[in-house]
Amino acid sequence: MKRTTTLILLLIAIACTTQQQTVLPTTGSATVTGHVTLNNAPLPGVAVSITDATSASRLTVTDANGVYRFASVPAGRYTLKLELAGMSTTTRIVNVGGSANQIVDARMKPSSVAEAITVTAEAPSVIATSEIGSTYSAPPPPVYVRRDEAAKAAKPMTVTGGVAGGVVGGVVATNMAYEYQALPEQQYASIKEHDYIDTTKEATTTFAIDVDRASYANVRRFLTANQMPPADAVRIEEMINYFTYSYPQPTGPDPFAITTEVAGCPWDATHRLVRIGVQGRNLDEWKMAPNNLVFLLDVSGSMQPPERLPLIKSAFRVLVDRLRAEDSVAIVVYAGAAGTVLPPTSGADKRTILDALDHLQAGGSTAGAAGIELAYKVALDNFKHDGNNRVILATDGDFNVGISNINSLETFIEEKRKSGVFLSTIGVGTDNFRDSVLETLADKGNGNYAYLDTPKEADKVFKTELTGTLVTIAKDVKVQVEFDSSRVASYRQIGYENRALANKDFTDDTKDAGELGAGHSVTALYEIVPKGNATGTIAKLRLRYKEPKGDTSKLIENQIVDKGTSAFAASPDMQFASAIAEFGMLLRNSAHKGSATFADVAALARAARGVDLEGYREELLRMVETSRALSGESGHIAAK
């Protein structure tokens, strides 16, 4: 009996020793997946991160069925963390070995923190704030948001109690207290149109260039839905700059060429129009310096509709297809938290990049600021001193966790651009679209801003205009015009309201201005009231710019000459740009629209349409026809 007992103990000891000496394979990779539930019900929108021993982390969110998935996880020991606002954080240790998939399910529990319920009175349809500008919205549906994340748009009425369940940012909430509030929807920076300036009082005007095109695509989205856009959504300079013009390529040492033209004004026969065109040098894709790109993608609950995250994923597939082996891409996502879905990966490994995009799901709140911070960190860790370093943020702009104050965001981005990493923004969405936020971030981040309303627009941004989207050839570009008061009585700039600079800023190299991408063109229009003999040199044109990595500006000077050309004898480019300006003023119901009509816009644009291989100019004519019908303008715009 004693011998038998001794043998059994020895066998147990051997078994324990063998178990302790089991070593996980150090090679291979596997998939880590699982099902997250709350009270046996699927829980979507949970931020799930997996972190290795070196603190390298990847992040995803659970889908509508509460399922998460990490593909191609290398062998090793990992910490799996699951987080969702209002829930207790859950942590698991995962040992990945060989190619055997790991299934790690989790049950979330509500946190013990309770809050009061606040029922807010109905929000007005239009809200004005000094920080954001104007807010346009149709009557909004109720939205559930965390009390500490909500904007206080109206005087609340407080009721104490708990909430049994609800929907928060697209995810289920149970036993949690939330504030019910009708939030404002689409937000646009307030635009106060330029008025006429008497040249005897101030003959000089200064502005920063703007290559953004977002406003045009957004206006198209409204008109496609048979709605007139709100006035502040119409930025006339972005509508004009959406199109390409026949500007000559630069031949000298400067990275762009300048063109000027003066002709009659279509909507006021007593006025003249001045056109200033800046054409950036074209750059072949194969000549581009290596790109260090970080895709920063919003995967919060508001991004679920097909015109949001699915459209963004489709757009980035277009960009990935254009990448080269020397380019690198990382993907950072944010919802309730932020994390790296894909570490810096060569553009040659397209399958890995596309797989990471394909597995993204939307759900949770919107920790946009945390995402921006992490994206900059990833970009700087992989910084290419001889290349283009850029974060591309794609979102509806609805930040409700972290830094959500627009002034704080501006300060943060202004500081980060000093690192040499530029920030571009891609906007999507409709009901809660934050145009004002995305425009500000791109402006302060030395980047450009585009709005995606269709897959065709994604092709335009990431295929047709790829080098302009990614490669900056000049920064802090400022234009100054000094009119001759003996030939010009007064003037007003059309558009560029949010790009106006003080005249003293022109020579101040610390003052931020606009950036110009490779192959991009910029067009600016002035409407002038002539005085006396208006022909001849009517103004001096000055332009300052910095090299992409420079700190000291260079000066270019030119003259603007009026040869007495009528509106109908102007170049086709001048006529087409004038038609778009007229269209924009009608959409804004501008006080300076004069005799403009949608029929006149269509006639002028059609006459100057020219070659239209992509169909963009024909599309403009359809937009004009829709606008005429929606406005109630009598008559019919005849097709030619």
Sequence and secondary structure as in RCSB ss.txt:
>XXXX:A:sequence
MKRTTTLILLLIAIACTTQQQTVLPTTGSATVTGHVTLNNAPLPGVAVSITDATSASRLTVTDANGVYRFASVPA
GRYTLKLELAGMSTTTRIVNVGGSANQIVDARMKPSSVAEAITVTAEAPSVIATSEIGSTYSAPPPPVYVRRDEA
AKAAKPMTVTGGVAGGVVGGVVATNMAYEYQALPEQQYASIKEHDYIDTTKEATTTFAIDVDRASYANVRRFLTA
NQMPPADAVRIEEMINYFTYSYPQPTGPDPFAITTEVAGCPWDATHRLVRIGVQGRNLDEWKMAPNNLVFLLDVS
GSMQPPERLPLIKSAFRVLVDRLRAEDSVAIVVYAGAAGTVLPPTSGADKRTILDALDHLQAGGSTAGAAGIELA
YKVALDNFKHDGNNRVILATDGDFNVGISNINSLETFIEEKRKSGVFLSTIGVGTDNFRDSVLETLADKGNGNYA
YLDTPKEADKVFKTELTGTLVTIAKDVKVQVEFDSSRVASYRQIGYENRALANKDFTDDTKDAGELGAGHSVTAL
YEIVPKGNATGTIAKLRLRYKEPKGDTSKLIENQIVDKGTSAFAASPDMQFASAIAEFGMLLRNSAHKGSATFAD
VAALARAARGVDLEGYREELLRMVETSRALSGESGHIAAK
>XXXX:A:secstr
 HHHHHHHHHHHHHHHHHHHT    SS EEEEEEEEEETTEE TT EEEEE TT  EEEEE  TTSEEEEEEEES
EEEEEEEE TTB  EEEEEEE TT  EE  EE  B S    EEEE    SSEEETTTEEEE SS   EEE GGG 
   S EEEE    SEEEETTEEEES   EEE    EEE        EETTT  EEEEE     HHHHHHHHHHHT
T    GGG  HHHHHTTS        SSSSEEEEEEEEE TT TT EEEEEEEEE    GGGS  EEEEEEEE S
GGG STTTHHHHHHHHHHHHHH  TT EEEEEEESSSEEEEEEEEETT HHHHHHHHHT    S   HHHHHHHH
HHHHHHT  TTSEEEEEEEE     SS   HHHHHHHHHHHGGGT EEEEEE  STT BHHHHHHHHHHTT  EE
E SSHHHHHIIIIITHHHHH EEEEEEEEEEEE TTTEEEEEEES GGGEE GGGGG TTS  EEEETT EEEEE
EEEEE SS  EEEEEEEEEEE TT SS EEEEEEEEE    TTTS HHHHHHHHHHHHHHHHHT TT TT  HHH
HHHHHHHT    TTSHHHHHHHHHHHHHHHHT SS     
